[in-house]
Amino acid sequence: MDILLQQIINGLVLGSMYALIALGYTMVYGIIQLINFAHGEVLMVGALTSWSCIGMMQAAMPGAPGWLILLLATISACVVAAALNFAIEKIAYRPLRNSPRLAPLITAIGMSILLQTLAMIIWKPNYKSYPTLLPSTPFEVGGAYITPTQILILGVTAVALATLVYLVNYTRLGRAMRATAENPRVAALMGVRPDMVISATFIIGAVLAAIAGIMYASNYGTVQHTMGFLPGLKAFTAAVFGGIGNLTGAVVGAILLGLIEAIGSGYIGTLTGGLLGSHYTDIFAFIVLIIILTLRPSGLLGERVADRA
């Protein structure tokens, strides 16, 4: 039972990181029907930017508390990631907005490879140790352990989801987002500026990805230029799992995916004497995904709707 509880905690933490990334995927898809496969690389740029900022601040302010350095590095990473995603949307995606769907998809994959290569040139390809800035002493919960960093990840995800739900449902920008998602041409006739709304959506997604990258690096202790690929792919899977285009569905799918991975690689691995474990983490998640999408292609919380005319 202790092992199961520990893996549930690990799964909730992992799923929370996936959720922060999946929210960016689902917001962009919900508005312009685009899968931004460069989103994982925005996470990577955010994490590496924070790593660079932390190194500079530790050298310039040796006596500064760790939480302050992490906060300043997070703000810097969010600004860089937001500017990057804004530029990606304006340069790579906007000219292809009315093209066949395959064109922006290929462009997104190309942007992913380009960003990985640029990051490898700027930060070098070797793995880098991410500094531990928060207390590392774990808390015991019923025989399982959770660290302050993991508690922060859970809290940030809850706050992010609540903030996004409020923004989409109760603010002027949220109404503009929903109008643009419904029909951008009609929204423009009603005074909405679709280009501004789409840019704002990319910026919000980039901020969430940067925060997720920092949380991911803080939890696992390393950063490098390919670190965003697999979390990005898993977050996209989670968004589809929960119902892409649905904010709550993205979080539910991400949490479930994290739990499936953690229990599959840890608890089931222990029961089988190590025959199935961490090396087979991806198998459990994608098998369940295939089963769910076979039974419900729209995802757990997705709506079955007709194609837009």
N, C-alpha and C positions, 0 to 999 in steps of 0.2 A: 504493500500500500504506500510506503514511503517513496518507493521508486515511481509509482504512478503519479503521486502528488507532485513530485519534483518535475516530472516530465510535463504535467499540466501547466505548471508555472513556466517552464521553459517554452512550452508551446504558446502560451499567452503572450510572452515577451516577443517571441519570434513573429507571431501573427500580428502583433502591434506594429512592428517595424514594417512588415509587408503592407499593413493597412495604410500607413503614411504614404507609401509609394503608390499603392493602388488607387488612393483618392485622386492623385494627379492624373493617372490613366483614365479613370472613369469620368472625371470632369471634362477633359478634353474630348473624349469620345462622345459624351452626351451632347456636346455643343456642335462639334463639326464632324463627327463620325470618323475621326482619325485615330489610329493606333500610333502613338508616339514612341517608337522603339528606341529612341535616343534618351528616354526618360531615366533609365538606369545609369546612363553616363552623366546626366546632370547630378544624380546622387553622388557619383564618384568624384566629380569636380568639386562638389560641396565638401565632401569629406577631406579631400586632399588640400583644398583651400584652408579649411580649418586647421589641418595639421601644420601647414606652413605658418599660419597666424599664431598658433600656440607656441611654436618654436621661437618666433620673433618676440612675442610678448614675454615668454619665460626668460629670454635673454635681456629684454629691456626692463622688465619689472620682476626681478627675482623673488621679491617678498609678497607678491600679489596672491590672494587666495585662489585656489583652483577653480571654484565655481565662477568667479569673476572672469578669469581667463577663458573658461569654456563658454560663458555667455557672450563675451566680446567676439570670440572666434566664430560662434554660431551666427551672430548678426552679420559678420563679414562674409561668411560662407553663403548666407541667404541672399545677400545683395549680389554677390558674384553669380550665384546660380540663377537668380531672377533675371539678371542682365543677359546671361547666356541663353536662357530659354526664350526670352523676348526676341533676341537676335535670331535664334533658330526658327521661330515662328515666322518672323518677318522676312527672312532671307530664303529659307528652304521650303516652307509650307505654304505661305500666302500666295505665291505665284501659281501654285498647283491646286488651289482650292476648288476650282471648277473642272479639274482634270479627272480622268478615270481613277478609281480608288487605288489601282495598282501603282500609279506614279508616285503619290505621296508615301505609300508604304515602302517602296524601294528607296525613296529619298530618306526616309526615317532610318532604315537600316544603314544606308551610307553615312548618315550623320553619326550614328552610333560608332561605326568603325573609325570615322575621322576623329571624333572626340577621344576615343581610346588611344589613337596614335599620337595626337597632340599631347595628351596627358603623359604618355610614355616619354615623349621628348622633353617635356617641361620638368616632370618629377622623377624621371628615370624609372626603369621597369622593376626594380627590386622592391621587395616587401619592406614596409616601414613600420616601426613600432609606434603605436598611438599612445600618447601619454595618459596615465591614469590621474585624472584631476578631481574625481569625486571619491569619497570614502569607499574603501573596498571591503570593509567588514560586513559579511552577510547577516541578514536577520533570519532566525529560525521560525518556520511556520509549520507546525504539525509534523516535524521531522524532516521537512524540506527546507531549502535555503533560497533566499532571494536577496540580491545585492541592491544598494541604493541606485545604481545605474539602471537596473531592471525596473525598479519602482518608478523612476523618472520616465522611462520609455512608456510604461502603462499609462501614467498620468498625462504625458504629452499627447498620446493617441486619443485619449478620452476628451481632452480639451480641444484638440484639432477637429474631431468629428462634431462636437457640440457647436464650435465656432462656425464650421462650414454649413451645418444645417441651418443655423440662424442666418448666416449670410445669404444663403440661397433662397430661404423662405420669407425673410422679413426685412430685407434691405433693398434699396433701389438697384444696386448692382445685381443682386440675386434675381430680381424681376427681369432685368435686362438679359441675364443669362438664360432664364427660362424662355423668354420670348425669342431669343436668338436660336436656341435649341429647337424650338417649335417650327419657326420659319424665319430665316434671317432677312429675306426680302420684305416681308410684311413688317417685321420688327423695325427695319430701317425706315419704312413709311410712317411708323408711329413715333419716330424720334430717337430710336435706339441706334447707337453706332456699333454695328457688329464687329468691326475691326478692333475697336477699343475693348469690347467685351471679351473677344477671343484672346487678345494680348493679356488682359487681366487674368483670364483663366490659366494661361501658360505661366504667368508670374506666380500665381498662388500655388500651382502644382510644383513649380521649381522650389519654392520656399519649403514646402512639405518634404520634397525629395532631399533637399540639403539637410534638414533636421533629421530625417531618417538616416542619411549617410553618416552623420555625426554620432547618432545613437548606435548605429551598426558598428562603427569603428570603436566607439567607447566600450561596447559590449564584448567585442572579439579581439580588440587590442592591436589590429593591424590595418594598414591601408595600402592600396596599390592600384594601378591603372585599369585593371580588369575587375575590380571588386563590385562594380555596379551591374554587370551583365546578368549574373544568376539571380540576385535579389529582384532586379527589374523583370526578369522572365517570370519569377514566382509571383510577383505582385500583379503582373498582367493576368496570370493564371487565376489568382485570387479574385481579381475584378470580374473575369468571365464566370468564375465559379459562383460568385454572389449575385451576378446580374449586372453586366457592364452598363454604365450610365446611371446607376443607382448608388448614391453615396453610402447609405446604410448597407446595401448589398456588398459593396466593396469591403467594408470593415468586417461584416459577418463572414464573407468568403475568406478574407485574410486570416481572421482568428481561427476559423475551422481548419484552414490549410496549415497554419502553424501547429495546431494541436495534432493534426494527423501526422505531420512530419516528426514532431517531438516524440509522440507515443510510439510511432512506428520504428524510429531509429533507436530509442532508448528502452522503453518498456518491453516491446516485442523482441528487441534484440537481446535483452536479458533473459527473457523466457526461452529463447531458442539457443541459449548458450553461446551467443555471439555470432551465430550463423547469419543472422540478419541484424544489421546495425547501422551505424552512421554512414557507411559507404553506400547504403541502399536508401538513403533518405528520400531521394527524388522519386523512387519507384512508388512508395506509398501514396504520395500526394497526387501523382499523375494518374495512377490507377483509379483513385476515387474520383478525380476530375472527369475521366473518361466515362465512368459509370453515371455520374450526375448529369453530364451533358447529353448522354445517350437518352436518359429518362426525361430530362428537362433542358432542352437546348438554350432556353433564355436565361438559365441560371436560377439560383434559389429564389431570389427576390425580383428577378427581371420580369417585365410584363410582356405578354405575347401581343405584339402590335403588328399591323400591316405595314409594309414598306411605304415610305413617304412618296407621294406622287411627284 
